[in-house]
Amino acid sequence: MAENTTKHHSPVRPDTLLASVTVLLIVNLVQRSIGFGRGLLFGRWLDPDSLGQWDMAYCFLLLAAPVAVLGLPGSFGRYLERFRRRGQLGTFLKRTTLGTVSCAAIAFLVLVIGRREFAYRVFGDASQQYLMLLVACVLVAVILHHFLEAVFAGLRVFRIVSAMQFAQSMLFAAISLVLLVTWRCDAWSIVTGYGVACLLSAIGVLLWSRRRNWSTEPATAAESHRAFWPPLMQFAVWVWVTNLLSNLFSVIDRYMLVHYSGLSADESLALVGNYHASLMVPMILVSVANLLVGAMTPHLSHDWEVGDRRSVSHRLNLTLKLGFLGMFATGIGVLSFTPTLFHVAFEGKYDAGLFVLPWTLISCVWFSMLLISQTYVWCAEKTRHATLPLAIGLGGNIILNLLLLPRLGLQGAVMATALSTLLALLTQLLVNHRLGMQLDRGTLMLVAIPFALSQGLSTAIPWGGLITLAVVATPWVFTSRERSEIFNLVRERAGRWIPGIKPNLAGEGYSIDGR
């Protein structure tokens, strides 16, 4: 990916924001569909302990990849364009590539030398040292893949990022499923498939990029290392801390299950496998929240930049309310069809996962709302304030797991994660309020709604009826302004499909047949 100055290669231009968002949305939808189908087959073909092994290996890769390289690729979105405009893109890529390769090599050697200790930490069994060696090799491929994604994202060529992610997802599904059928029906095949998919995707984009000219400015003299590294690493280290907290928050419950459940390695991994199965459908809610954050952040940022802070608070409150209500309704639907999914698709192998499904749903709803609520600190350019809720939630998760896991097993671990996520969400809302966000009564009331899913449909449906009544007949949930906005939005959308419903151009809502 070094600079190419040959004249017959035209520079690659960045994508527009609209094109970037459109491509990312389409690719994400396809990827999630493929991933869901792949996950169903993994659950059907693998035993719970093998699925648990894969889940632990993936969690380790998710945690180790950014930690190993000190968050350096995380700085590309902030600094790569600056160096390209200075004509120093080649220098930037050479230095950061060397730094990343050095860190990856050190991480690989550490894992190889300490493979027995890491096997115990990850899988609860030191005899899995050879699987740990495979994970170490895959980690190198994952770091390469993430590095290239960060480079192209920094160059704002999101179609390439999307192509890499799509290729990796397709290759992972194809290779791992073939290996499960023809080689070993266990975690080895899935880990191998994941690593090979990352490597092939990275090699493909490297070969493609060699024929492109990435420099848009004349080359200039390189900065000294003393001027180059300090601002870059200061930003990267903060990204490193944020990623570490975020990833630990996401995976700590699995490690607590492996090491503090009081069970053997195989039994604890079987619990992790059941947990993985219970998360398969609810995690779709988190994916939707991530897409929603990406779509709404530019609009909130625009309001913030023009000084309309009240509008930012209003829009975020309304989004949180609609998010809680929409995900609660979705949760009722999930509770309705997942028993069939577990009994038919999974052949009844994950009954423990089905039992804890209501609490995994609750956890995913609260985590989704946490992601949405974080957009306020992004708009306020106070990103460090997003780490405090994660740190508090992480600490709460560990304490609650130590209390509940020995008594309740998998149910205790899932409840601990859900309650600690609620703690993180409430802390984030408090941080937002201290930064100027106006929280209204309806938002705070709806925070507790996911609790109604905890006992399954027997409590969710009656509470759903009460919530519907409160929304329709009282001002407790939506303000009059929010009701008007929702009503007008529904009329506007309906007007595109139902003849006779037209917008009132005078700005007084909508009328039938224009009267």
Secondary structure as UniProt FT lines:
FT   TURN            7..8
FT   HELIX           17..45
FT   HELIX           48..68
FT   TURN            69..71
FT   HELIX           72..75
FT   HELIX           76..85
FT   TURN            86..87
FT   HELIX           89..113
FT   HELIX           115..123
FT   HELIX           126..128
FT   HELIX           129..154
FT   TURN            155..156
FT   HELIX           158..182
FT   HELIX           187..209
FT   TURN            210..211
FT   HELIX           225..260
FT   HELIX           265..279
FT   TURN            280..282
FT   HELIX           283..305
FT   TURN            306..307
FT   HELIX           309..340
FT   HELIX           341..345
FT   TURN            347..350
FT   HELIX           351..355
FT   HELIX           357..373
FT   HELIX           375..379
FT   TURN            380..381
FT   HELIX           383..386
FT   HELIX           387..408
FT   HELIX           410..434
FT   TURN            435..436
FT   HELIX           441..446
FT   TURN            447..448
FT   HELIX           449..453
FT   TURN            454..456
FT   HELIX           457..473
FT   HELIX           480..497
FT   TURN            499..500
FT   STRAND          501..503
FT   TURN            505..506
FT   STRAND          510..512
FT   TURN            513..514
//
